[in-house]
Amino acid sequence: MSIEELEDQVEKLLEERDQLEEICDTLPECELDDGCETCETYKKIAEIDDKVEEIEAKIEDLMGEEEE
């Protein structure tokens, strides 16, 4: 997979994350102190963050290989 394809994946994930955050701000659970702990939307956001980190690590690895 090319760096460009990976960067496109990151961009799509970040867009999805932004949409989820907008939804998250309007949920009734978000008004509770421990709302994020039980919120499925928040869990999806955390999963997206993890995926973005993994892809960015792959991008860094690929960029390092290209420099050699």
MODELLER restraints for C-alpha pairs under 7 A, 6 or more apart:
rsr = mdl.restraints
at = mdl.atoms
rsr.add(forms.Gaussian(group=physical.xy_distance, feature=features.Distance(at['CA:3:A'], at['CA:59:A']), mean=5.73, stdev=0.5))
rsr.add(forms.Gaussian(group=physical.xy_distance, feature=features.Distance(at['CA:3:A'], at['CA:62:A']), mean=6.93, stdev=0.5))
rsr.add(forms.Gaussian(group=physical.xy_distance, feature=features.Distance(at['CA:6:A'], at['CA:55:A']), mean=6.39, stdev=0.5))
rsr.add(forms.Gaussian(group=physical.xy_distance, feature=features.Distance(at['CA:6:A'], at['CA:59:A']), mean=6.77, stdev=0.5))
rsr.add(forms.Gaussian(group=physical.xy_distance, feature=features.Distance(at['CA:10:A'], at['CA:52:A']), mean=5.66, stdev=0.5))
rsr.add(forms.Gaussian(group=physical.xy_distance, feature=features.Distance(at['CA:10:A'], at['CA:55:A']), mean=6.91, stdev=0.5))
rsr.add(forms.Gaussian(group=physical.xy_distance, feature=features.Distance(at['CA:13:A'], at['CA:48:A']), mean=6.36, stdev=0.5))
rsr.add(forms.Gaussian(group=physical.xy_distance, feature=features.Distance(at['CA:17:A'], at['CA:45:A']), mean=5.72, stdev=0.5))
rsr.add(forms.Gaussian(group=physical.xy_distance, feature=features.Distance(at['CA:17:A'], at['CA:48:A']), mean=6.69, stdev=0.5))
rsr.add(forms.Gaussian(group=physical.xy_distance, feature=features.Distance(at['CA:20:A'], at['CA:41:A']), mean=6.47, stdev=0.5))
rsr.add(forms.Gaussian(group=physical.xy_distance, feature=features.Distance(at['CA:20:A'], at['CA:45:A']), mean=6.82, stdev=0.5))
rsr.add(forms.Gaussian(group=physical.xy_distance, feature=features.Distance(at['CA:24:A'], at['CA:30:A']), mean=6.90, stdev=0.5))
rsr.add(forms.Gaussian(group=physical.xy_distance, feature=features.Distance(at['CA:24:A'], at['CA:41:A']), mean=6.32, stdev=0.5))
rsr.add(forms.Gaussian(group=physical.xy_distance, feature=features.Distance(at['CA:24:A'], at['CA:42:A']), mean=6.98, stdev=0.5))
rsr.add(forms.Gaussian(group=physical.xy_distance, feature=features.Distance(at['CA:29:A'], at['CA:35:A']), mean=4.65, stdev=0.5))
rsr.add(forms.Gaussian(group=physical.xy_distance, feature=features.Distance(at['CA:29:A'], at['CA:39:A']), mean=6.81, stdev=0.5))
rsr.add(forms.Gaussian(group=physical.xy_distance, feature=features.Distance(at['CA:30:A'], at['CA:36:A']), mean=6.42, stdev=0.5))
rsr.add(forms.Gaussian(group=physical.xy_distance, feature=features.Distance(at['CA:36:A'], at['CA:42:A']), mean=5.95, stdev=0.5))
